[in-house]
Amino acid sequence: MLQQAFNGLVGGAFYALLALGLAVIFGMLRVVNFAHGAFYMLGAFGAYIMLSEWGVSFWLALVLVPAVLAVLGIVLERLLIRRLADLDPLYNFLLTFGLTLILQDLVRSRYGVQSQPYPQPAGLTGTIDLGPFTYPAYQVFVLAVSVAVCVAVWAVLARTRVGVIVRAATERPELTRSLGIDVGRWVAPVFGFGVALAGLAGVLAAPMRAVNPLMGADLIITVFAVVVIGGLGSIFGSVAAGFAIGLIAAIGNLYVPALSQTLVFILMAVVLLWRPAGLFGREEALS
Amino acid sequence: MTRPALASGRRNRLVLLVVGLVAALSLPWLIYPPVALDIACWALFAVAVDLLLGYTGLLSFGHAAFWGGAAYISGLIALNTGLPFPVAVLGGAAGAALLALPIGYLSVRRSGIYFAMVTLAFAQMVYFVVNQWRDVTGGENGLQGIPREFFGLDLSDPFYFYYFALPLILLGLLAAWRIVHSPFGRVLTAIRDNPARARALGYPVDRYKLLVFVLSAALSGLAGGLFAISHGFSSLQEVNWTTSGNVIMMVVLGGIGTLWGSVIGAALVVELNDYLATAGFEEIGLVTGAIFVVMVLLFRKGIWGTARDALRRREARPSGEDPEPDASAEAGTPAAPVERAGR
């Protein structure tokens, strides 16, 4: 039971990292990034390619891959997403859906649909004694990194000048602009940062999950359900929902294995009935 | 609008209708009959999705659940009862409508981008259920050997089957046309353009949205059921999220909020997929993804919308009217429905 709960938290760590990126991007740009799953997949493939082609270690990839993806995100924002910024957000949803199909098949044309192997990084291969049970060290590492990143992002948003600007631009873009702050300057970096978070999750997933072109698409749909539950407008809500859903899904799996894949969607239905704006979200204005 | 303009609009529509009917009847003579069947099914599916996207302003990213759900239900009815295929197809459509009731009820509680995410998530749930429920759905093998029963007639030739399937498709298209051009349809466009005002005028907005969602799902189910019967099998592909994306691409390509555009978009995409598959090109996502990106960035009005606006501008000029396309926009066919300020 405890061990299963731990499994759930590790799964939730991935939900939380992806939901965090989605929420940060949504807050600043009002864009729901469908390609988030594709960037997660690129993160895993980035780590795999760096190791197999150039022998770059996991630890280096953990820094390099998100950095490369951040640049890719900034370029995509400047070239494509910005052009649709003033239109209905649905257009950017469709645009990023198109990008997902392109990225997915680009990778598939080169590597096929089979899963690629990625070894566990040296130093994290064993198990750790956690008191009541022993647990694979790598999974503990994933959970620790995820929690650390989420806390760090929170600290940046809450304590730094950049964080204040981003939060202000999220809440009242017009007012922030009229106070003399160049909101537009922060849009591309924030998008790049969100993409980097997806890439980081991808690198973390490489040693413990199947690395294949479709790994992101299935996950992102579940993450959509997670952020609907948490309330996409709330960064804290999205992260909390990520960990909570991971935990609940794992424990639910223990009692009703048949529901393992559908439980998160059932939870979403319950939340829509009870609090349509999400657990931590605010009611959106009609129109 | 002046009287002659009205008459010319009606004449144009009549000409279009005749051209469309002739095209539908001659299609299996012109192209490979199974592809003609696919075009007919996808055209109805695209029109059903456009009822929501173009005329109500709701982007459903989960219509694979209704298309695919009906494909399985129709397949099961045909396999297990041996009833004539139209009964199986209508059963599938009814099943899709029933499935849409709870999904729609929950989804219309959110609007805009959330609606897209919620419908996508529910469709994924349907996908998982179909995948796991192996005893009934066959899991990854899908349903195979679905018969085409019709009072003992031999319908194995797709060329003949096309003409037996076409009435059902035309019935569905007619229903969509009736919905759009009814008072109910006008309320839908009012909800799309200004939900707050529609509510202030006393229209129960959520109930209207739910009703059109269920109707759209039923028409999608009609198309999906027929698709399964015409192929003789139903696979997981039918309930996959890529199917939802595919049909949205048809609508966007043809032109959001134009029923004719959806039909043309469906025909083009099916033809393109067939061409690429025959050419042995496997990375279809590269092409469809690129079409998505280009359409959304450069041609948001789609093929039909762009052509219609160009035509209107040409017609408007000699009579000295305002060349703005919106000034002459007729009932139920707006220029660019979802195009409004984002925040």
Interface residues (C-beta under 8 A of the other chain):
Chain A: R30 V32 L80 R83 L84 A85 D86 L87 D88 P89 L90 Y91 F93 L94 L95 F97 G98 L99 T100 L101 I102 L103 Q104 D105 L106 R108 S109 P173 A217 D218 I221 T222 F224 A225 V227 V228 L232 A258 Q261 T262 F265 I266 M268 A269 L272 L273 P276 E284 L286 S287
Chain B: L59 P102 L106 S107 R109 R110 S111 G112 I113 Y114 A116 M117 V118 L120 A121 F122 Q124 M125 F128 V129 Q132 N194 P195 A196 R199 W241 G245 I248 V252 E282 E283 I284 G285 L286 T288 G289 A290 I291 F292 V293 V296 L297 R300 V338 E339 R340 A341 G342 R343
